[in-house]
Amino acid sequence: MEPIMCPFCGGTNLFQEDDYSLELDYEYWTIHHWECLDCAQSFDKIEILPAPNSFETINNNESTIH
């Protein structure tokens, strides 16, 4: 999920800082922190996936067991 360029200056000299992950009710968020070494701006890319035990997953599993 690496960005191809900086959203501020269009530069491609990017450095990935530490990621941060958290789980909310039905979603798992991973926040990727990036810094552009050309313009020194920081930005985030957020990846949102369904949590493994979400209601939709449980509901779909129950409906296929019948």
C-alpha positions, 0 to 999 in steps of 0.5 A: 500500500505504498504511495507513488508520490507525495500529495503535496509536492508530487515528489517520490522520495518518501520515507515510511514512518511507524504504522499504527493499528487499531480495531474498532467495532467492526473494522480493523484500521491500519494507519501508515505514516509517510514523510516526503523527503523532498518537501518535509510534509507528512501524510497518512494512508489509512487501510480499513478492513473488516474485523475478523469477528464482525457481525457480517462475518458471523452472520454469513457463516451462520447462514451457510451452515443451514 
